[in-house]
């Protein structure tokens, strides 16, 4: 019997695409024909963002798709995001343009190892960041997002012991903001760990008054410099509302497309990484292309499967998060 990971990582053969096809037009046709909705995370390439029905953060996109009457959800993002969409819309068919679009953060926390980690702290409540596998969600008490993590922890009694995973940087940020002693799993996002404090400092010197906007998955050294810390949606909204005109953005560079579209008069600079690599582009996110999106819709593959028993367990901590968030207005 295949494991969930094996079921969801089986590849599919490449297919020739007629170069004369207008892919935007063809995708629109297929979407109507198959009653599909296209979701695009902010980190996707501009063409995919431009053709998507909804653009946003992972959980918000899954919630939006669940409200639609679509039969098919095409999630242009990474694997755990498509799994979350399946958890919230189990009756819908969920497709991922490239089945190999994984996530370094989700991969940093194998469920079987996390289970052993949990066993060391039997009296601890488990809070997991939504950027994790369906199996990890099923092992959790509450799921959180980068925007509500602080509020979720603060809502719990101070004597409640907590395991927080899989992102150690977000966990450390939450611990600092709440004053709580969290037990952290040692996981991280490869993109958010490569920003250079030295290069950002030099960039700020070249652009006096420029504001640094950072995602809480970044390391502490970067967060200490930030003028604003928040989720991708939070970063976008802050830049839009701000009267400042120049921003350095310390998260995956795909977000700059929407930021520039919403604020054409402002300037946005991707935070520079260490070395000379293009490491602020997530290689997993960028596996999805317009061509793969077209083939995905055309063929109805690759499809994401999550076993029913995992869905039933994983939806509970998500529902707990939503209940707490609604109660607190998070």
Secondary structure, DSSP 8 states (H G I E B T S, - for coil): ---HHHHTT---------TTS-HHHHHHHHHHHTTEEEEEETTS-HHHHHH-SEEE-HHHHHHHHHHS--SEEEEES-HHHHHHHHHH-TTSEEE-S-TT---HHHHTS-HHHHHHHHHTTTT-EEEEESSS-HHHHHT-SEEE-TTTHHHHHHTS-TT--EEEESBHHHHHHHHHHHT---EE--B--TTTT-B-HHHHHHHHHHSTT-EEEE-TTS-HHHHTT-SEE--HHHHHHHHHH-S--EEEEES-TTHHHHHHHH-TTSEEEE--BSTTS-TTS-TTGGG--HHHHHHHHHHT-SB----HHHHHHHHHHHHHHHHHHHHHT-
